[in-house]
Amino acid sequence: MSLFRLDASIRTDGSASREIADIVEQEWRATHPGDPIVQRHVGVEPLPATAWAAAVQGGATPENQRTASQRDAIALAATLADELIAADAILFAVPLYNFGVSQHFKTYVDLLQTDPRVLGQDGPFLNGKPVVLATVRGGAYGAGAPREGWDHSTPYLRRVIADVWGARLTVVEREFTLVGVNPALDAFTDAAATMHAEALSAARETGRALGSGAVAAPAR
């Protein structure tokens, strides 16, 4: 068995999305000790911003007429697709940034989508493969919150990973990660602590389920 893990946080220390993903990975490892884990950290080692355009242009250009940058971009897209195809389980850790999806993960998705296998004619790319998404938000965006509906990342991630790629998706999420950092949110300290504990518990449960091959029911 193998696990592919991608992190999109720009932080290496103190990252809330990595904290959740670390727990999921640890639980998976407990079931599969010694099995391979392939990692990609697009937040700290970003993919080239120009690769998507080069891959799109290269895909529309006869192979013998492609530039070096087009060939490199097409090869990189194929590598990204290979990593997901080869994995038995997948773990994405993607925080909400500025009310939207991380630019680093969006670059990853755009480039990946240029590989012919991703949007091919053989059915959904991931075809029911178990995927866990660990996502976090600095504020609160749930029903009744002042910024309800301002999270433009999680719906996008669900649409791409589950609906377009066809994964069996479980989402582990945490809100109010900026409580304790932003003094304006101090009134929500107790609520944030509860959300944090619930997220860590969900991460442990989901990691065990991922390790057993049966991810938990998707969070909605």
Beta strands, then each sheet from edge to edge (+ up, - down):
strand 1: 3-7
strand 2: 37-41
strand 3: 89-93
strand 4: 96-97
strand 5: 100-101
strand 6: 130-136
strand 7: 168-174
sheet 1: 2+ 1+ 3+ 6+ 7+
sheet 2: 4+ 5-
end
